């Protein structure tokens, strides 16, 4: 937005404000030699900062209560819902960890009694799916389209280390590499 348009909008806002506020602004403007539209902007900014500062403790209290209640409900719910103990439990490696499909597969297999290890490309290392209750571990791997050999080696190391029984490739990528 152009500065002149912004100042004009500030002047228009000032003209629409309360008459007492306008007179007070003009009086302070004359004392300080600061234009009334700039002074108006400063005062409104300070007002809202003070308002947010006053509301912050209430917001913090509500957030903490919500967090504590969610943890308590989680504990109660966890005790009530017993995961099916599967004698044929498998260790399942699911790729494409940042995708919703991978999270849904993880949840389904976890509730069926399996252990889930999730992997994804290194540029998706901060996906929220890695902190799912259904995911035991999360690993990153190099991009298969750029570093195919490193991708295969990383996959093989994870399979050996975690003793993986099943690998599910859950995303659609075409690997252009010579095998």
Rosetta constraint file for C-alpha pairs under 8 A:
AtomPair CA 1 CA 5 HARMONIC 6.98 0.50
AtomPair CA 1 CA 6 HARMONIC 6.77 0.50
AtomPair CA 2 CA 6 HARMONIC 6.23 0.50
AtomPair CA 3 CA 7 HARMONIC 6.17 0.50
AtomPair CA 4 CA 8 HARMONIC 6.14 0.50
AtomPair CA 5 CA 9 HARMONIC 6.11 0.50
AtomPair CA 6 CA 10 HARMONIC 6.20 0.50
AtomPair CA 7 CA 11 HARMONIC 6.17 0.50
AtomPair CA 7 CA 37 HARMONIC 6.80 0.50
AtomPair CA 7 CA 38 HARMONIC 7.90 0.50
AtomPair CA 8 CA 12 HARMONIC 6.15 0.50
AtomPair CA 9 CA 13 HARMONIC 6.12 0.50
AtomPair CA 10 CA 14 HARMONIC 6.17 0.50
AtomPair CA 10 CA 37 HARMONIC 5.73 0.50
AtomPair CA 10 CA 38 HARMONIC 7.92 0.50
AtomPair CA 10 CA 40 HARMONIC 7.65 0.50
AtomPair CA 10 CA 41 HARMONIC 7.34 0.50
AtomPair CA 11 CA 15 HARMONIC 6.26 0.50
AtomPair CA 11 CA 37 HARMONIC 5.44 0.50
AtomPair CA 12 CA 16 HARMONIC 6.41 0.50
AtomPair CA 13 CA 17 HARMONIC 6.40 0.50
AtomPair CA 14 CA 22 HARMONIC 6.74 0.50
AtomPair CA 14 CA 37 HARMONIC 6.99 0.50
AtomPair CA 14 CA 40 HARMONIC 7.07 0.50
AtomPair CA 15 CA 22 HARMONIC 7.27 0.50
AtomPair CA 17 CA 21 HARMONIC 6.83 0.50
AtomPair CA 17 CA 22 HARMONIC 6.73 0.50
AtomPair CA 18 CA 22 HARMONIC 6.30 0.50
AtomPair CA 19 CA 23 HARMONIC 6.22 0.50
AtomPair CA 20 CA 24 HARMONIC 6.13 0.50
AtomPair CA 21 CA 25 HARMONIC 6.06 0.50
AtomPair CA 22 CA 26 HARMONIC 6.15 0.50
AtomPair CA 23 CA 27 HARMONIC 6.08 0.50
AtomPair CA 24 CA 28 HARMONIC 6.17 0.50
AtomPair CA 25 CA 29 HARMONIC 5.86 0.50
AtomPair CA 25 CA 36 HARMONIC 6.06 0.50
AtomPair CA 25 CA 39 HARMONIC 7.18 0.50
AtomPair CA 25 CA 40 HARMONIC 6.97 0.50
AtomPair CA 26 CA 30 HARMONIC 6.16 0.50
AtomPair CA 26 CA 36 HARMONIC 6.01 0.50
AtomPair CA 27 CA 31 HARMONIC 6.41 0.50
AtomPair CA 28 CA 32 HARMONIC 6.09 0.50
AtomPair CA 29 CA 33 HARMONIC 5.41 0.50
AtomPair CA 29 CA 34 HARMONIC 5.09 0.50
AtomPair CA 29 CA 35 HARMONIC 5.85 0.50
AtomPair CA 29 CA 36 HARMONIC 5.40 0.50
AtomPair CA 29 CA 39 HARMONIC 7.00 0.50
AtomPair CA 30 CA 34 HARMONIC 7.27 0.50
AtomPair CA 34 CA 38 HARMONIC 6.95 0.50
AtomPair CA 34 CA 39 HARMONIC 6.34 0.50
AtomPair CA 35 CA 39 HARMONIC 6.20 0.50
AtomPair CA 36 CA 40 HARMONIC 5.88 0.50
AtomPair CA 37 CA 41 HARMONIC 6.39 0.50
AtomPair CA 38 CA 42 HARMONIC 6.34 0.50
AtomPair CA 39 CA 43 HARMONIC 6.12 0.50
AtomPair CA 40 CA 44 HARMONIC 6.16 0.50
AtomPair CA 41 CA 45 HARMONIC 6.13 0.50
AtomPair CA 42 CA 46 HARMONIC 6.15 0.50
AtomPair CA 43 CA 47 HARMONIC 5.99 0.50
AtomPair CA 44 CA 48 HARMONIC 6.20 0.50
AtomPair CA 45 CA 49 HARMONIC 6.19 0.50
AtomPair CA 46 CA 50 HARMONIC 6.17 0.50
AtomPair CA 47 CA 51 HARMONIC 6.14 0.50
AtomPair CA 48 CA 52 HARMONIC 6.01 0.50
AtomPair CA 49 CA 53 HARMONIC 6.09 0.50
AtomPair CA 50 CA 54 HARMONIC 6.22 0.50
AtomPair CA 51 CA 55 HARMONIC 6.27 0.50
AtomPair CA 52 CA 56 HARMONIC 5.94 0.50
AtomPair CA 53 CA 57 HARMONIC 7.78 0.50
AtomPair CA 55 CA 59 HARMONIC 6.28 0.50
AtomPair CA 56 CA 60 HARMONIC 6.01 0.50
AtomPair CA 57 CA 61 HARMONIC 6.06 0.50
AtomPair CA 58 CA 62 HARMONIC 6.19 0.50
AtomPair CA 59 CA 63 HARMONIC 6.13 0.50
AtomPair CA 60 CA 64 HARMONIC 6.08 0.50
AtomPair CA 61 CA 65 HARMONIC 6.12 0.50
AtomPair CA 62 CA 66 HARMONIC 6.08 0.50
AtomPair CA 63 CA 67 HARMONIC 6.12 0.50
AtomPair CA 64 CA 68 HARMONIC 6.10 0.50
AtomPair CA 65 CA 69 HARMONIC 6.03 0.50
AtomPair CA 66 CA 70 HARMONIC 6.04 0.50
AtomPair CA 67 CA 71 HARMONIC 6.27 0.50
AtomPair CA 68 CA 72 HARMONIC 6.23 0.50
AtomPair CA 69 CA 73 HARMONIC 6.06 0.50
AtomPair CA 70 CA 74 HARMONIC 5.95 0.50
AtomPair CA 71 CA 75 HARMONIC 6.21 0.50
AtomPair CA 72 CA 76 HARMONIC 6.22 0.50
AtomPair CA 73 CA 77 HARMONIC 5.82 0.50
AtomPair CA 74 CA 78 HARMONIC 5.85 0.50
AtomPair CA 75 CA 79 HARMONIC 6.29 0.50
AtomPair CA 76 CA 80 HARMONIC 6.35 0.50
AtomPair CA 77 CA 81 HARMONIC 6.08 0.50
AtomPair CA 78 CA 82 HARMONIC 7.06 0.50
AtomPair CA 83 CA 111 HARMONIC 5.81 0.50
AtomPair CA 83 CA 112 HARMONIC 7.34 0.50
AtomPair CA 83 CA 113 HARMONIC 6.39 0.50
AtomPair CA 84 CA 111 HARMONIC 6.57 0.50
AtomPair CA 84 CA 112 HARMONIC 5.96 0.50
AtomPair CA 84 CA 113 HARMONIC 5.43 0.50
AtomPair CA 85 CA 89 HARMONIC 7.95 0.50
AtomPair CA 85 CA 112 HARMONIC 7.75 0.50
AtomPair CA 85 CA 113 HARMONIC 5.48 0.50
AtomPair CA 86 CA 112 HARMONIC 7.00 0.50
AtomPair CA 86 CA 113 HARMONIC 5.11 0.50
AtomPair CA 86 CA 114 HARMONIC 7.34 0.50
AtomPair CA 89 CA 113 HARMONIC 5.96 0.50
AtomPair CA 89 CA 114 HARMONIC 4.92 0.50
AtomPair CA 89 CA 115 HARMONIC 7.29 0.50
AtomPair CA 90 CA 114 HARMONIC 5.17 0.50
AtomPair CA 90 CA 115 HARMONIC 6.31 0.50
AtomPair CA 90 CA 164 HARMONIC 7.66 0.50
AtomPair CA 90 CA 165 HARMONIC 5.90 0.50
AtomPair CA 90 CA 166 HARMONIC 7.25 0.50
AtomPair CA 91 CA 114 HARMONIC 6.13 0.50
AtomPair CA 91 CA 115 HARMONIC 4.84 0.50
AtomPair CA 91 CA 116 HARMONIC 6.04 0.50
AtomPair CA 91 CA 117 HARMONIC 7.41 0.50
AtomPair CA 91 CA 162 HARMONIC 7.74 0.50
AtomPair CA 91 CA 163 HARMONIC 7.05 0.50
AtomPair CA 91 CA 164 HARMONIC 5.03 0.50
AtomPair CA 91 CA 165 HARMONIC 5.33 0.50
AtomPair CA 91 CA 166 HARMONIC 6.58 0.50
AtomPair CA 92 CA 114 HARMONIC 7.10 0.50
AtomPair CA 92 CA 115 HARMONIC 6.15 0.50
AtomPair CA 92 CA 116 HARMONIC 5.04 0.50
AtomPair CA 92 CA 117 HARMONIC 6.10 0.50
AtomPair CA 92 CA 164 HARMONIC 5.88 0.50
AtomPair CA 92 CA 165 HARMONIC 6.03 0.50
AtomPair CA 92 CA 166 HARMONIC 4.82 0.50
AtomPair CA 92 CA 167 HARMONIC 5.90 0.50
AtomPair CA 92 CA 168 HARMONIC 7.42 0.50
AtomPair CA 93 CA 116 HARMONIC 6.13 0.50
AtomPair CA 93 CA 117 HARMONIC 4.82 0.50
AtomPair CA 93 CA 118 HARMONIC 5.84 0.50
AtomPair CA 93 CA 119 HARMONIC 7.32 0.50
AtomPair CA 93 CA 159 HARMONIC 7.86 0.50
AtomPair CA 93 CA 164 HARMONIC 6.41 0.50
AtomPair CA 93 CA 165 HARMONIC 7.93 0.50
AtomPair CA 93 CA 166 HARMONIC 6.17 0.50
AtomPair CA 93 CA 167 HARMONIC 4.72 0.50
AtomPair CA 93 CA 168 HARMONIC 6.13 0.50
AtomPair CA 94 CA 102 HARMONIC 6.57 0.50
AtomPair CA 94 CA 106 HARMONIC 7.57 0.50
AtomPair CA 94 CA 116 HARMONIC 7.33 0.50
AtomPair CA 94 CA 117 HARMONIC 6.32 0.50
AtomPair CA 94 CA 118 HARMONIC 4.96 0.50
AtomPair CA 94 CA 119 HARMONIC 6.21 0.50
AtomPair CA 94 CA 167 HARMONIC 6.01 0.50
AtomPair CA 94 CA 168 HARMONIC 4.81 0.50
AtomPair CA 94 CA 169 HARMONIC 6.07 0.50
AtomPair CA 94 CA 170 HARMONIC 6.62 0.50
AtomPair CA 95 CA 102 HARMONIC 7.08 0.50
AtomPair CA 95 CA 118 HARMONIC 5.99 0.50
AtomPair CA 95 CA 119 HARMONIC 4.80 0.50
AtomPair CA 95 CA 120 HARMONIC 5.68 0.50
AtomPair CA 95 CA 167 HARMONIC 7.91 0.50
AtomPair CA 95 CA 168 HARMONIC 6.37 0.50
AtomPair CA 95 CA 169 HARMONIC 5.10 0.50
AtomPair CA 95 CA 170 HARMONIC 5.60 0.50
AtomPair CA 95 CA 171 HARMONIC 7.08 0.50
AtomPair CA 96 CA 102 HARMONIC 6.19 0.50
AtomPair CA 96 CA 118 HARMONIC 7.69 0.50
AtomPair CA 96 CA 119 HARMONIC 6.28 0.50
AtomPair CA 96 CA 120 HARMONIC 4.93 0.50
AtomPair CA 96 CA 121 HARMONIC 7.50 0.50
AtomPair CA 96 CA 169 HARMONIC 7.14 0.50
AtomPair CA 96 CA 170 HARMONIC 5.66 0.50
AtomPair CA 96 CA 171 HARMONIC 5.43 0.50
AtomPair CA 97 CA 102 HARMONIC 5.55 0.50
AtomPair CA 97 CA 103 HARMONIC 6.89 0.50
AtomPair CA 97 CA 118 HARMONIC 5.51 0.50
AtomPair CA 97 CA 119 HARMONIC 5.29 0.50
AtomPair CA 97 CA 120 HARMONIC 4.91 0.50
AtomPair CA 97 CA 127 HARMONIC 7.54 0.50
AtomPair CA 97 CA 129 HARMONIC 6.62 0.50
AtomPair CA 97 CA 130 HARMONIC 7.30 0.50
AtomPair CA 98 CA 102 HARMONIC 7.16 0.50
AtomPair CA 98 CA 103 HARMONIC 7.69 0.50
AtomPair CA 98 CA 120 HARMONIC 6.72 0.50
AtomPair CA 98 CA 124 HARMONIC 6.63 0.50
AtomPair CA 98 CA 127 HARMONIC 5.45 0.50
AtomPair CA 98 CA 128 HARMONIC 7.45 0.50
AtomPair CA 98 CA 129 HARMONIC 6.19 0.50
AtomPair CA 99 CA 103 HARMONIC 6.66 0.50
AtomPair CA 99 CA 171 HARMONIC 7.70 0.50
AtomPair CA 100 CA 104 HARMONIC 6.18 0.50
AtomPair CA 101 CA 105 HARMONIC 6.12 0.50
AtomPair CA 101 CA 170 HARMONIC 7.06 0.50
AtomPair CA 102 CA 106 HARMONIC 6.05 0.50
AtomPair CA 102 CA 118 HARMONIC 7.99 0.50
AtomPair CA 102 CA 170 HARMONIC 6.15 0.50
AtomPair CA 103 CA 107 HARMONIC 6.19 0.50
AtomPair CA 103 CA 129 HARMONIC 6.32 0.50
AtomPair CA 104 CA 108 HARMONIC 6.16 0.50
AtomPair CA 105 CA 109 HARMONIC 6.06 0.50
AtomPair CA 106 CA 110 HARMONIC 5.90 0.50
AtomPair CA 106 CA 116 HARMONIC 6.17 0.50
AtomPair CA 106 CA 118 HARMONIC 7.98 0.50
AtomPair CA 106 CA 134 HARMONIC 6.05 0.50
AtomPair CA 106 CA 135 HARMONIC 6.63 0.50
AtomPair CA 107 CA 111 HARMONIC 6.14 0.50
AtomPair CA 107 CA 134 HARMONIC 5.43 0.50
AtomPair CA 107 CA 135 HARMONIC 7.97 0.50
AtomPair CA 108 CA 112 HARMONIC 6.32 0.50
AtomPair CA 109 CA 113 HARMONIC 6.51 0.50
AtomPair CA 109 CA 114 HARMONIC 5.50 0.50
AtomPair CA 109 CA 115 HARMONIC 7.56 0.50
AtomPair CA 109 CA 116 HARMONIC 7.39 0.50
AtomPair CA 110 CA 114 HARMONIC 4.94 0.50
AtomPair CA 110 CA 115 HARMONIC 6.09 0.50
AtomPair CA 110 CA 116 HARMONIC 6.64 0.50
AtomPair CA 110 CA 134 HARMONIC 5.49 0.50
AtomPair CA 110 CA 135 HARMONIC 7.83 0.50
AtomPair CA 111 CA 134 HARMONIC 7.94 0.50
AtomPair CA 115 CA 134 HARMONIC 7.92 0.50
AtomPair CA 115 CA 135 HARMONIC 7.46 0.50
AtomPair CA 115 CA 136 HARMONIC 6.57 0.50
AtomPair CA 116 CA 134 HARMONIC 6.81 0.50
AtomPair CA 116 CA 135 HARMONIC 5.18 0.50
AtomPair CA 116 CA 136 HARMONIC 5.56 0.50
AtomPair CA 116 CA 137 HARMONIC 7.18 0.50
AtomPair CA 117 CA 135 HARMONIC 5.95 0.50
AtomPair CA 117 CA 136 HARMONIC 5.66 0.50
AtomPair CA 117 CA 137 HARMONIC 4.92 0.50
AtomPair CA 117 CA 138 HARMONIC 5.87 0.50
AtomPair CA 117 CA 139 HARMONIC 7.77 0.50
AtomPair CA 118 CA 130 HARMONIC 7.14 0.50
AtomPair CA 118 CA 135 HARMONIC 6.62 0.50
AtomPair CA 118 CA 136 HARMONIC 7.89 0.50
AtomPair CA 118 CA 137 HARMONIC 6.28 0.50
AtomPair CA 118 CA 138 HARMONIC 4.79 0.50
AtomPair CA 118 CA 139 HARMONIC 6.40 0.50
AtomPair CA 119 CA 138 HARMONIC 5.55 0.50
AtomPair CA 119 CA 139 HARMONIC 4.68 0.50
AtomPair CA 119 CA 140 HARMONIC 5.43 0.50
AtomPair CA 119 CA 141 HARMONIC 7.02 0.50
AtomPair CA 120 CA 124 HARMONIC 6.39 0.50
AtomPair CA 120 CA 125 HARMONIC 7.12 0.50
AtomPair CA 120 CA 139 HARMONIC 6.66 0.50
AtomPair CA 120 CA 140 HARMONIC 5.01 0.50
AtomPair CA 120 CA 141 HARMONIC 6.07 0.50
AtomPair CA 121 CA 125 HARMONIC 6.99 0.50
AtomPair CA 121 CA 140 HARMONIC 5.30 0.50
AtomPair CA 121 CA 141 HARMONIC 4.91 0.50
AtomPair CA 121 CA 142 HARMONIC 5.60 0.50
AtomPair CA 121 CA 143 HARMONIC 5.71 0.50
AtomPair CA 122 CA 140 HARMONIC 4.88 0.50
AtomPair CA 122 CA 141 HARMONIC 5.48 0.50
AtomPair CA 122 CA 142 HARMONIC 5.80 0.50
AtomPair CA 122 CA 143 HARMONIC 7.34 0.50
AtomPair CA 124 CA 140 HARMONIC 7.84 0.50
AtomPair CA 125 CA 140 HARMONIC 6.31 0.50
AtomPair CA 126 CA 130 HARMONIC 7.69 0.50
AtomPair CA 128 CA 132 HARMONIC 7.32 0.50
AtomPair CA 129 CA 135 HARMONIC 7.88 0.50
AtomPair CA 130 CA 135 HARMONIC 6.53 0.50
AtomPair CA 130 CA 137 HARMONIC 7.33 0.50
AtomPair CA 130 CA 138 HARMONIC 5.65 0.50
AtomPair CA 131 CA 135 HARMONIC 6.92 0.50
AtomPair CA 141 CA 151 HARMONIC 6.00 0.50
AtomPair CA 141 CA 154 HARMONIC 6.25 0.50
AtomPair CA 141 CA 155 HARMONIC 7.52 0.50
AtomPair CA 142 CA 146 HARMONIC 7.78 0.50
AtomPair CA 142 CA 147 HARMONIC 6.31 0.50
AtomPair CA 142 CA 148 HARMONIC 7.98 0.50
AtomPair CA 142 CA 150 HARMONIC 6.56 0.50
AtomPair CA 142 CA 151 HARMONIC 5.36 0.50
AtomPair CA 142 CA 154 HARMONIC 7.92 0.50
AtomPair CA 143 CA 147 HARMONIC 5.78 0.50
AtomPair CA 143 CA 148 HARMONIC 7.18 0.50
AtomPair CA 143 CA 151 HARMONIC 6.61 0.50
AtomPair CA 144 CA 148 HARMONIC 4.53 0.50
AtomPair CA 144 CA 149 HARMONIC 7.91 0.50
AtomPair CA 144 CA 150 HARMONIC 7.89 0.50
AtomPair CA 144 CA 151 HARMONIC 5.42 0.50
AtomPair CA 144 CA 152 HARMONIC 7.93 0.50
AtomPair CA 144 CA 175 HARMONIC 6.16 0.50
AtomPair CA 145 CA 174 HARMONIC 7.39 0.50
AtomPair CA 145 CA 175 HARMONIC 5.00 0.50
AtomPair CA 145 CA 176 HARMONIC 5.85 0.50
AtomPair CA 145 CA 177 HARMONIC 6.99 0.50
AtomPair CA 147 CA 151 HARMONIC 6.12 0.50
AtomPair CA 148 CA 152 HARMONIC 6.25 0.50
AtomPair CA 148 CA 175 HARMONIC 7.78 0.50
AtomPair CA 148 CA 177 HARMONIC 6.51 0.50
AtomPair CA 149 CA 153 HARMONIC 6.18 0.50
AtomPair CA 150 CA 154 HARMONIC 6.02 0.50
AtomPair CA 151 CA 155 HARMONIC 6.15 0.50
AtomPair CA 152 CA 156 HARMONIC 6.10 0.50
AtomPair CA 153 CA 157 HARMONIC 6.13 0.50
AtomPair CA 154 CA 158 HARMONIC 6.23 0.50
AtomPair CA 155 CA 159 HARMONIC 6.16 0.50
AtomPair CA 156 CA 160 HARMONIC 6.20 0.50
AtomPair CA 157 CA 161 HARMONIC 5.98 0.50
AtomPair CA 158 CA 162 HARMONIC 5.82 0.50
AtomPair CA 158 CA 163 HARMONIC 7.92 0.50
AtomPair CA 158 CA 164 HARMONIC 7.89 0.50
AtomPair CA 159 CA 163 HARMONIC 5.51 0.50
AtomPair CA 159 CA 164 HARMONIC 4.96 0.50
AtomPair CA 160 CA 164 HARMONIC 6.99 0.50
